[in-house]
Amino acid sequence: MWPFAPSYPMANIHDQTFDYIIVGGQSPSHSLPIQRSAPSQLNSSPPTGGTAGCVLASRLSESPNVSVLLLEKGQVHDNLLSRIPLLSQNFEFPFLPSVRRDSDPIPAANGRRAALWTAEALGGATRINALLWTRGGAGGYTQWAEDYGLDEWSWDRIEPWFRKSEDVVRPRKPGFELGCIPFLDEAARRVGLLVGEGVNDPGASAQGCFVMDQTVDWRGQRVSAYKAWLPRETVRERKGLKICTGVVASKILLDKHGTRVTGVGVREGGREYTVKTRREVIVCSGTICTPQLLMLSGIGPRPHLESLEIPVLHDLPAVGQGLSDHISVPIIMELPRKHTLHCLESALVFLWHLLLYLLFGKGLLANGTTPRSIFVRTAALDGNTMTVRHNDDSDQDTMDVSLPRNIPDLEIMINPVNCLTVNMSGKSLFTWYTTLIQPYSRGHVKLASDDPLTDPKICYPMMTDDRDRATMRKAVRFTMRLAEELTNTGYPHEAPLTIAPGMDLLYLDALYEPRPGLLQRFWARKNPADEEPIPVPGKDLLPGAGQLSASTSANSVPKEQQLQGPDWRTITNDEIDAYASRVCVSSLHVSCTCRMSNNPREGVVNQKLKVHGVDNLRIADASVFPKIPSAHTMAPVVMVAERCAEFVKEKWENKKGK
């Protein structure tokens, strides 16, 4: 029985009726299994419906007089590894509920596919994300109100909901820092950044090197949406709350007119049945699966649905459109092992920190990988010196976070670990994770079939807009400037820039060449998936690179060829583009596929998160953002869920009162 078994104890919900049905995480079962090739890949992860679903289930079930059903594809998956902050954010560790779906091939990434990770578990991606709690600057939400006419979502209206959720999560500052961090702070000061402010401090500036807030509790354990809003005590006390794990919502059921939701079709193993609602269905399935579920239900762009012979119950052109994400390009230095998380590769050091964690809830394992993050508006950078100006050419302030013109479009996450998607065995690496956080590029999500267990087709928006490419070039130069400045701060060790634009691309391509493991070399039988060639980043674009064989190793390339002195002053745009196309990845903050708008031809939900033209149906997840925030998306998603719960309560409590 739960909490020791993998799922909650559940009564039979077949043909039952609930006041509210919340459709949480919906990762299709055909999502790709984990490929354990890069254990050092430690990044953020997109909050799926499991995140908002936990918040809504908790808030709506606070009233003892209502019944709430939460449907979740994942199980509970609560184990020791899932609670340890540092270890649980590595998607590729065993015993974690990580799943991955891939986008269509991306032209700007040399035909590579974006790997979009999430968690198939109660709590969604908050079970494996980078533990970073960032609201985003006030100016971003002011822009939502002023530019999009969404006055309900101005900073003044939403800030109390951030505070309400923070009373539950109680984010904390990092409790342990490596020896390189003070020198990094000094490097940031030297390029004009303010240093030391908390990223969510009310008086913080728009640009700076910020101390990050992490979702870690006083015991040193990960605070996921599951732990914060649906702990076992809460679930046992709420008699009206039912949580059904291990199921998939196959479609939303509408009346014969296609204007009112009546329930949800549920698939559990080989069984299919329906559950009905008295009041509302709230979809929280995440940026990819929410539009998929709507389209499977006949709600979406008419031409696309008709092409798959899905009956169109409600024509909404914006469903699945406008996909946006933060795009990252890692720039990597080599530092002494004691100044990076690679120190944990030593058995003695790992054992020491494991003891610190188990006995006191402290040490490296009790923290995430990102103790600092730098936010910058690239328009405020001096193009010659790559330093931050506090006033622009018109003498306007660039540091006031309340102004939309000062929204940061660049974040550089400070990750003292390898963040390439390939291993660099024997190296002790420090990554400047250079990320565009106000991209112009847009993609979309479409159905691949009418099967709810089949992944949708994802057209990923990577550098499809030339403005993003120009911003990335400037961002990379600024990052390389910071890396150089670190070596000028009195840092007592060598800190060469090892993986960066201007390096030998033959060496970089050799790192990405697929090399079979020991078991694969002796395993005669191949799976069909093994027959498909794995794309090598940049191989087709680099003259002579095709001569590299799969057996080429990074160590076989002469060391003098591995690095040819990259310098931010002399690096060319072509060199930056060639490097970025090989290493750029999703920062896993996908958003905006069911965006909020007052116009039903341009958006999917209104300001109360109601789906245009359909009664009793709302959406609450990252898909409703009208524009992607300059923030890691956990906090904004939780804020949206908190507001949605309040909208629902206001409607039905007022109706009951009348």
N, C-alpha and C positions, 0 to 999 in steps of 0.2 A: 504494500500500500504506500502511496505517496505520503511523506516526502522521500521514502527510501526506494520506491519503484520509479520507473521513468516517466509515469504520467499521473495526473490527478485521478482520484476515485471519481467515477462519473456514473450517474444514472443514465438510463436510456433516454435520449433526447429526440428520438424519432417522432415526428409530427407533433412535437410540443410547441407551445406558444410562449414567447417572452416579450416583455415590454421593449427591451433593447437587445439587438444582436450586433455584436462588434466582430467584424471580420479582420483578424490580425494577420500575422505572417503567412505568406502564401507561396514560398519557394517551390516551384514545380519539382517533382521527383526526378525529372530528367536533367536537372542541373548537374554540371560536371562534378565528378568526385575530386577530392583534393589531390593535387599533384605535389608531392613533397620534394621540391627541388630547391627551395630557397628559404630555409628556416629563419633567415634574418629579415624577412619582409615584415616590417612592423609599422603599419600605417593606420590611418583612420578607417572607418567602415560606415557605410550608409545606414542611418537608422531605418529599419524596416518597420512594417506594420506592428511587429511585436512590441516596439517601443511605445508608440502612441496607444496601442491597444491595451497595454497594462495600465497606463494612466487613466484612460477612459473607463475601463472596467472597475478600477478602484473608486473613481470619483462618482460614477453613476450608481454604484451599489452602496454608497453611503446612506442613501434613504432605505429604510427597512421595508418600505411598502412597494418596491419595484423589483422586477426580476430582470437579471442581466445575464446574457450568454456571451462568452468570449470563445471564438473559434480560432485555433492556432495549429498551423501545420507541424510545428516543432514540438518537442517534448520539453520537460523541465531541464534535464541535463545539468543538474547541480552537483558538482564534485569539487574536490580540493583544487585541481588545476584551474577550473573555471573561476575560482575566487581569487587567485593570486594575480595581482594587477599586471606585472611585467610579462609573465608567461602566458596569461590568457589573451593577450592581444596579438599573439603570433598565430595567424590564421592556420598555419600548416602544422601546428603541433597536434599529436594524436589526442583523442579524448575531448576535443573541442567540437562544438556543433557547427563548424564552418562549412559553407557551401559556396560554390562559385558558378557564375554564369558568364559567358563570353559574348562580347558584342560581335557584329559583323566586322570584316576586315576594314582597317582604317587607312585610307590613302596617306594621310599625313604622318602615319607611324610605319610607313613601309609595308603596309599590309598586315601588320600585327593586329591582334584583337585586344580590346580592353578587358581585363579580368576584373569583374565586379563581384566582390566578396560580400557576404552577409552571414548571418547566423540563423540556423533553423532550430530555434529554441524559444521558449517563453522569455520575453524581454528583447527578442530580435538582436540587432547588431550591437546593442549596448552590452551584450555578453562577450564581445570580442573586440570592441573598438579601442581607440587609443586613449580613452578615459578623459578626453579634453572637454571641458565645459566652457564654451564661449558664447556669449549672447549675440555678439555682433554690435557694431557701433550704432548709436541712436540715429545717425544720418541715414543709414540704410532703410530703417523703418519709416523715417520721415519721407523718404523717396517713395516708398510704397503708397503713402497717403497722398502725396502731392502729384506724383507722375502717373499713378495708376488710379487715382480717385478712391482709394481704399481707406477712408478716414477712420474706420473702426480699427485699423492696424497701424496707426501712428505710434510713435515711441511712447507718448504719454498714456495711450490706451493699453499697450501691451507690457510695459515695464512692471506693473504690479504682478502680472502673471509669471514673469521670470522670478520675481522674489518669492511668490507662493511656491513654485516648484523647487526653489533653492532651499526653502525650509524643510523640504523632504530629502533632497539629495545631499545637502550640506557639503558642497565641493571644498576641497582643501588644497593648500599649496604643497609642492613637493617636499618630502621630509628628508631627502638625502640627495646631495649633489656631488658630481664628479669634479675633480680638481681643475678641469679646463674651463669651467663656467665663469669664474671671475675674469679671466682673460677675454672670454667672449663678450662679457658685458662691457669691458673697456674698449674693445674693438667697435662695438655698436656706438658707444659715446663718441668715438673719434670720427665716425661718419655722420654725426649730427642727430643721432637718435636719443630720445629720452629713455632712461633705463631704470628698471626696478619697480615700475607700477604693476599692480595686478591687472590682468587682462579684462576683468569685469568691474574694476573700480569705477564708481560713478563719475569721478573727476579725471579719469584717464584720458590721455591725448589720443588723437587719431593715429599717430605714427609713433612707434617706439619698439623697444625690446622688452617684452612683457613676461612677468612670472605667470605661468599657466595655472589655472584651477583644474584640479583632477577629481574625478568621481571615485574617490577612495575614502572609506570610513575610518574611524578612529582605531579600528583593529587592523588596519592595513588591507582590507578586503575590497574587491571591486564592488561598486554600487551600480548595479544595472537597473533598468526599469522594472524588471521582475523583483529584485530585492527591495527596491525603494517603495513600489506601489502595491505589489502583490506578495508580500511575505506570507509564510504559512499561517501566522497568527491571524492576519487579515482575512485570508481565504476561509479559514475555519469559522470565523465569527460571522461572516456575511452569508446569511441563510439564503438570500435571494440571488447569490452569485454562482453561476455554473461556468466552469472552465473546461473546455473540451479540446484536448491536444491530439495530435496525430491525424487531423482531418484537413480536407481542402474544400473551400467554397467553390463549387463548380459554376454557379451563376447566381445573380440576384433575380428574384422572382417579382414580376410586375403584374398589375391587373391587366385586363384585356385591352384597356385604352393606352397602356404604356406610360401612364402618368403617376402611378402610385405604387410604392414598394409594398409587397405583402409578406416576403420572407426570403430565405436563402436556400439554395440547393446545396447539399453537403455530400461529399464523397469520402468514405472511410473504408480503406481497403477495397474490397470488391462490392461494397454496399453503397447505394445511393438513396438518400431520403431528403426530406424537407423539414425546415424549422420555420415557424411563422412569427411575425412580430405584430404587436398591438400598436406600437408607437413608431420606432425608427430602426433603420439599419445604418450603421456607421462603418465605412470601409477604411481600414488602416493597414493596407497590405503593402505599402511602400511605393516608391516612385516607378518601379518596373511593373509590379504585379497589380497595383490598383487600376491603371488603365487597361491592363489585360483583362481583369475581371469585368470591368464595365463593358468592354467590347464583346466579350463572350456572352454578356447578358443582353446584347442588342443596343447598347448605348455607346455611340461613337460616330466616327465619320462614315456617312452613308456609303460612298464608293468603296471604301475598304471592307466594310462588313458585307456588302453585296458580292464582292469578289470572292468571299469565302462562303457564300450562301448562308450567312447568318441573318435571320429576320431582324430588320431595323425597327426597334421599338421607339427609339428616340435619337434623332440625328443631332449629334454634338461634335462639330468639326475639330475642336481643340483637344479631344481626348487622345492622349499619347503624344501630342505635339509639344515642342518647346523644351525638350530634354536639355538640361544644363548640368555642368559639373565643374569642379575645381581640378585643374590639370597640373601635374607635378613633374619637375625635372630635377633629379638628384645631382648635386655637385658634391664631390667627396674628397676629403683630406685623409691623410694617414697620420694618426696620433699614437702616442705610447699607449699600450694596452690598459694601463691603470687609469687612463683618462677616457676610456670608452666602455660601453657595455660588453665589449668582447673580453673584458677581464673575467667575465663569468664562464668563459670557455675553459678556464683553469679549474680543475676539480676542487682544489683546496679553497679557492676564492668562492666558488659556487656553494660549497658546503658551508662556509662561514656565513654567507648571506642567507642561505636557507635556514640556518639555525637562528639568525637574527629575526627572520620572518616568523618562524614557527613559535619562537619564545616570546617575542616582543612586538611582532607586527611591524617591523622596521627594516631598513636596508634597501638595497636596489630592487629587490623583488616586490617591495611594497609601493613602488612608483611606476609610472609609465615611462615611455621613451623620450618624452618631449618636455623638459623642464622649462624651456623658454621658447618663445616664438616672436618673430619680428614681423610687424605689420607696417606697410609702406604704401603710399600713393605714388606710383611711378611718375606721374606728372610733376611731382614735387622734387624729383631728383635732378641735380645739376648734371647735364649731359657730359661735361668735360671732366669733372672731379668725382662723379658718382657719389656725391654726398647729399644729405637730406636738407632741403631748404625749408625753413619755418614760415617763409612768406614767398609767394610766387612772383612772377614778373609784374603783376598788377598790384603788388604789395598786399595781397589778400592772405589772410592766415590760412595755413595748411594743416593746423594741428587741432582745430575745433571739431570734435567728433560728432557734434550735433548737426553739422552741415552736410547735405548730400554731396556737395562737390569734393568733400574730403574723405569719401568712402575709400578705404584701402583697397587696392586691386592686386596687391602682392602680399603673400605670407611666406616667410622663410622659417620653416619648422627646424628647430635645433635638435637633431637626433644623433646622439653619439653612438651610432651603430650603422652597419651596412644597410642601405635602403635600395640597392639594386634588386632586381628580381632574379638574380643569379648569385651563387655563392662566390665568395672571394676567400677561399681557405687560407688560413695562416696570416691574414691581414687584420689589422686593428684600425677600423675606419670610423670616420665622423662625417655625417651627412648634413649638408645645408639643403633642406628639402624645399626647393624653390617652386612656389605654387601660385598660379593665377586664380584669384578668388572673385573676380568680376568679369568672367569671360563673355564674349559676344557670340561665340559659336553655339549653334543649337542643333540638336538631333531629334530623334523621335523613337517611339516604341510602336511596333505593329504586331499583330497576331501572325504566328507561323502556321497555325491550324486552329480548328475549333475545339481542340483537346485541352482542357485546363491543366493537364499534367505535362504539357509541352512548353518549353521556354519560348517566350516571344522573341521576335527579331528586334535587335537593338542597333539602331544607327547612332553610333557614339560621336559626340561633337568635339572632336579634337582638331584645333587649328583650322577649322573650315572658314573662319573669318580672318582676313589679313590683319585686322586690328589686334587680334590675340597674338599673332606671330610677332608683331612689332613690340607689344608689351613684354612678351617673353624674352626677346633679345635684350631689352633694357634690364629686365629682372635678372637675367643670367649675368650680365656685366656687373650689376650691383652686388650680386652674391659673390662673384669672384673678387671684387674689391674688398668685401668684408673678410673673405678668407685671407687675402694678402695682409689686411690690417691686423688680423689675429697674430701673425708672425712678427708684427712690429710693436707688440704691447709688452715685450719682455717675457713672453712665453718661453720657458726654459728648454723647450725641446724642438726638434725639427718637426715641421708640419707641412709636408709637401702636398700640393694639390694633385691627387692621383687620378681621379676620374672626372674629367671636365672637358669643355669644348677646347679644341686645339690639340688634344691628345692624338696619339696614333690610332686611327680608326680600325686598322687591321687588328691591333691588340684588343680593342673594344669588341669587335665582331667575334674574335676568337673566344672571348668570355661567354658569348651567347651561343656558341656552337653546341648542339646537343651531344652529350657524351653519355653512353649507357653505363648504368651502375653494374656492380659485380654480378648480381643475380641475372640482370638482363643479358649479359654477355654469354651466359651459359644456358639460358632458357630458350629452348629451340622453338617453342610454339609462340606465335605472335597473335595479339589481338587485332581486330580490324582497325582500331584506333592507332595502332603502332605503324600502320602502313601510310598514314597521312604525314606528309613532310611537315616538320616544325619550322615556321619561318624564322630566319636569322635576321635580326634587326639590321637594315641597311645593306644587306648582302647584294641586292640587285642594283643598288645605286652607287656602290663604291667600285671604281675600276680596279680589276685585279683581285677583288675580294672573293670572287667565285672560285679562285684557285685554292682557297683555304679548305682543308679537308675536315671532316667531322672529328678526326683524331687530333686536330691542332689544339694544343693547350695554351693557356695564358703564359705559362712558364717557358714555353718554347720560343716566345718572341723575345729578342734581346731587350734587356732592361732599358737601354738608351732609346729604344723605339717605343717603349710603353708610354713615355711622357716626353713631350717636346716643349716644355716651358710655356703652358698656357698663361696668357697675360690679358687682363681685362682691357688694357689700353690698345692692344694690337689685334685682338681677336676679331674676326670678320663675321658679318651676318651669315654668310654661307657656312662657316665653321659651327656657329651656334645652331643653325637649322639642321645641319647634318648630325650633330650630337643629339639634339633634342628628339629628332625622329627615331633615334635608336633606343633612347632610355625613357621617354615621356610615358607617364602612366596616369591612370585615374587616381585622384585623391579620395575617391569613394564617398562623395557627397552629392550623388545624383539627385536632381530635384526638378520640379516645375512641369511635370507631364499632365497634371490636371489642375492647371493654375487658376488662381482666384482672379475673377474679373467681374465687373458690373455688366459686361456685354457677353451674352451667351454664345455669340459667334467667335469670340476671342478667348473665352475661358470656359471652365467646367463648373466651378462653384462660385456662389456669391459670397458676400462678406460674412454671412452666418455659416459658411461652409456647406450650404445646401446645394445639391446638384441642380443646375438650371433645368427647369421644366419637369422635374420628378419630385413628387411629394415624399417626405419621410426618408430621404436618402441624403446622407452627408459623407464627406471625406475629411479625414484628419491625419495627414502625414506630410512628408516633404514634397509630395507631388503638388500640393496646393500653393506653394510659394509662388508669388507673381514674378519674383526675381530672386535668384540664389543669393543668400546672405553672405556677407564677408565674415563667415564664422564657421566653425565646425558645427555640424547640423543637429547634434543631439539636443542641445538646449533649445534652439528654435522649434524643433519638432515637439518637444515636451510642452513648450509654451502654447503651440497650436492645439495640442490635445487638451490642455487645461482650459483654454478658451472654448473649445468645442463642447466640453462637458458643461460649461456654464451656459452656453447657448441652448443646449438641450434642456437643461433644468429650467431655465427661464420660460421656455415655450410651454412645457408640460405642467409646470407648477402654476403658471398664470392661467392656463386652460382649466386646470383643476379648480383654481380659485373662482373662476367665473362660473 
